[in-house]
Amino acid sequence: MTGYHDYVLGLIPAALVGITALLALGGLSLQMAVPVGGGVSALLIAHAMFVRGPVDAPEPTPTASEAATGPAPNAD
């Protein structure tokens, strides 16, 4: 199952190369297009790390009966 961070990992090089090529073909010098493409890639990385950062799955909270009696035994 692909998630948000999988898409970001694919978009990082696509943004760097794609935006750089688009700007260079559009008439901007390569020396200006590369930092712009790199900046967009850096913004993608920052968003994936700090805005929608990876988190661990929350542990399930015990129900009232489990909290009173302790965890249920394994049925192995």
Order of alpha helices (4+ residues) and beta strands (2+ residues): alpha-alpha-alpha
